């Protein structure tokens, strides 16, 4: 379909130093569809009441989310634009950008 964007792969580009993490659409072991980071078992998934988030299953906590879009306004794919993350005392701002598969 002409003009339709591929939503199978995206990058999170850290704004402070241009570090890039690539995520690919996958089905997790529990059968849910999400996006797995290519270099480790880290997922961005859609959660009821939260929308699309980086979710730490071990601690049952949100570690990253879109900055400018409420869950009710999100669609079937993680929204492009600014995302924020928190890991311990550190916090980062990323740009989520969909990219074509190699």
Short mmCIF file of the C-alpha atoms (twelve columns), coordinates in Angstrom:
data_MODEL
# 
_entry.id   MODEL 
# 
loop_
_atom_site.group_PDB 
_atom_site.id 
_atom_site.type_symbol 
_atom_site.label_atom_id 
_atom_site.label_alt_id 
_atom_site.label_comp_id 
_atom_site.label_asym_id 
_atom_site.label_seq_id 
_atom_site.Cartn_x 
_atom_site.Cartn_y 
_atom_site.Cartn_z 
_atom_site.pdbx_PDB_model_num 
ATOM 1   C CA . UNK A 1   0.000  0.000   0.000  1 
ATOM 2   C CA . UNK A 2   1.600  3.284   -1.117 1 
ATOM 3   C CA . UNK A 3   2.410  5.776   1.610  1 
ATOM 4   C CA . UNK A 4   1.832  3.300   4.438  1 
ATOM 5   C CA . UNK A 5   4.616  3.357   7.001  1 
ATOM 6   C CA . UNK A 6   6.295  0.134   8.091  1 
ATOM 7   C CA . UNK A 7   5.762  -0.302  11.854 1 
ATOM 8   C CA . UNK A 8   7.844  -3.469  12.340 1 
ATOM 9   C CA . UNK A 9   10.989 -1.713  13.576 1 
ATOM 10  C CA . UNK A 10  11.839 1.488   15.378 1 
ATOM 11  C CA . UNK A 11  14.782 3.193   17.010 1 
ATOM 12  C CA . UNK A 12  14.937 4.966   20.327 1 
ATOM 13  C CA . UNK A 13  17.566 7.682   19.838 1 
ATOM 14  C CA . UNK A 14  18.864 9.172   23.074 1 
ATOM 15  C CA . UNK A 15  18.918 12.929  22.661 1 
ATOM 16  C CA . UNK A 16  21.811 13.627  25.049 1 
ATOM 17  C CA . UNK A 17  24.450 11.552  23.225 1 
ATOM 18  C CA . UNK A 18  22.844 9.977   20.107 1 
ATOM 19  C CA . UNK A 19  22.962 6.417   21.492 1 
ATOM 20  C CA . UNK A 20  20.509 4.281   19.480 1 
ATOM 21  C CA . UNK A 21  18.537 1.218   20.553 1 
ATOM 22  C CA . UNK A 22  16.689 -0.762  17.861 1 
ATOM 23  C CA . UNK A 23  13.401 -2.537  18.609 1 
ATOM 24  C CA . UNK A 24  11.669 -5.149  16.441 1 
ATOM 25  C CA . UNK A 25  8.034  -6.264  16.554 1 
ATOM 26  C CA . UNK A 26  7.849  -9.724  18.154 1 
ATOM 27  C CA . UNK A 27  5.492  -12.036 20.004 1 
ATOM 28  C CA . UNK A 28  6.584  -12.641 23.595 1 
ATOM 29  C CA . UNK A 29  6.421  -15.991 25.378 1 
ATOM 30  C CA . UNK A 30  3.039  -15.068 26.890 1 
ATOM 31  C CA . UNK A 31  1.577  -14.493 23.402 1 
ATOM 32  C CA . UNK A 32  1.382  -10.693 23.508 1 
ATOM 33  C CA . UNK A 33  2.773  -8.628  20.668 1 
ATOM 34  C CA . UNK A 34  5.301  -5.969  21.515 1 
ATOM 35  C CA . UNK A 35  8.678  -4.638  20.481 1 
ATOM 36  C CA . UNK A 36  11.867 -6.283  21.721 1 
ATOM 37  C CA . UNK A 37  15.202 -4.512  21.893 1 
ATOM 38  C CA . UNK A 38  17.602 -6.286  19.533 1 
ATOM 39  C CA . UNK A 39  20.497 -6.606  21.972 1 
ATOM 40  C CA . UNK A 40  18.649 -7.892  25.056 1 
ATOM 41  C CA . UNK A 41  15.343 -9.111  26.474 1 
ATOM 42  C CA . UNK A 42  13.860 -5.653  27.014 1 
ATOM 43  C CA . UNK A 43  10.354 -4.906  25.716 1 
ATOM 44  C CA . UNK A 44  8.061  -2.026  24.900 1 
ATOM 45  C CA . UNK A 45  4.514  -3.292  25.209 1 
ATOM 46  C CA . UNK A 46  0.968  -2.048  25.423 1 
ATOM 47  C CA . UNK A 47  -0.483 -2.280  28.918 1 
ATOM 48  C CA . UNK A 48  -4.041 -1.701  30.023 1 
ATOM 49  C CA . UNK A 49  -4.390 1.786   31.544 1 
ATOM 50  C CA . UNK A 50  -0.757 2.641   30.684 1 
ATOM 51  C CA . UNK A 51  -0.716 2.522   26.877 1 
ATOM 52  C CA . UNK A 52  2.653  1.817   25.231 1 
ATOM 53  C CA . UNK A 53  5.431  1.679   27.813 1 
ATOM 54  C CA . UNK A 54  8.774  0.134   28.620 1 
ATOM 55  C CA . UNK A 55  7.666  -2.255  31.367 1 
ATOM 56  C CA . UNK A 56  9.895  -4.049  33.852 1 
ATOM 57  C CA . UNK A 57  8.093  -7.342  34.420 1 
ATOM 58  C CA . UNK A 58  10.253 -8.267  37.431 1 
ATOM 59  C CA . UNK A 59  9.332  -5.152  39.419 1 
ATOM 60  C CA . UNK A 60  5.967  -4.588  37.680 1 
ATOM 61  C CA . UNK A 61  6.899  -0.978  37.018 1 
ATOM 62  C CA . UNK A 62  7.060  1.460   34.124 1 
ATOM 63  C CA . UNK A 63  10.605 2.395   33.083 1 
ATOM 64  C CA . UNK A 64  9.776  4.492   30.004 1 
ATOM 65  C CA . UNK A 65  6.832  6.083   28.235 1 
ATOM 66  C CA . UNK A 66  5.778  8.623   25.607 1 
ATOM 67  C CA . UNK A 67  6.084  12.176  26.865 1 
ATOM 68  C CA . UNK A 68  3.415  13.976  24.837 1 
ATOM 69  C CA . UNK A 69  0.663  11.407  24.259 1 
ATOM 70  C CA . UNK A 70  -1.868 10.123  26.742 1 
ATOM 71  C CA . UNK A 71  -2.691 6.387   26.705 1 
ATOM 72  C CA . UNK A 72  -6.246 7.059   25.447 1 
ATOM 73  C CA . UNK A 73  -4.815 8.781   22.350 1 
ATOM 74  C CA . UNK A 74  -2.378 5.986   21.458 1 
ATOM 75  C CA . UNK A 75  -3.079 3.583   18.616 1 
ATOM 76  C CA . UNK A 76  -1.902 0.064   17.698 1 
ATOM 77  C CA . UNK A 77  1.804  1.028   17.600 1 
ATOM 78  C CA . UNK A 78  4.072  2.969   19.969 1 
ATOM 79  C CA . UNK A 79  3.802  6.673   19.116 1 
ATOM 80  C CA . UNK A 80  6.660  8.492   17.422 1 
ATOM 81  C CA . UNK A 81  8.185  11.465  19.192 1 
ATOM 82  C CA . UNK A 82  9.682  12.107  22.603 1 
ATOM 83  C CA . UNK A 83  9.880  9.292   25.157 1 
ATOM 84  C CA . UNK A 84  11.281 9.512   28.664 1 
ATOM 85  C CA . UNK A 85  12.936 6.740   30.629 1 
ATOM 86  C CA . UNK A 86  13.962 6.196   34.216 1 
ATOM 87  C CA . UNK A 87  16.551 3.744   35.469 1 
ATOM 88  C CA . UNK A 88  17.387 4.201   39.117 1 
ATOM 89  C CA . UNK A 89  18.365 7.841   39.685 1 
ATOM 90  C CA . UNK A 90  18.933 8.521   35.959 1 
ATOM 91  C CA . UNK A 91  16.416 9.765   33.452 1 
ATOM 92  C CA . UNK A 92  16.797 10.202  29.665 1 
ATOM 93  C CA . UNK A 93  14.853 11.664  26.750 1 
ATOM 94  C CA . UNK A 94  14.679 9.662   23.519 1 
ATOM 95  C CA . UNK A 95  13.166 10.167  20.079 1 
ATOM 96  C CA . UNK A 96  11.168 7.183   18.823 1 
ATOM 97  C CA . UNK A 97  11.497 6.930   15.030 1 
ATOM 98  C CA . UNK A 98  10.197 4.114   12.801 1 
ATOM 99  C CA . UNK A 99  12.787 2.800   10.338 1 
ATOM 100 C CA . UNK A 100 12.738 0.363   7.411  1 
ATOM 101 C CA . UNK A 101 13.983 -3.169  7.951  1 
ATOM 102 C CA . UNK A 102 17.454 -3.773  6.486  1 
# 
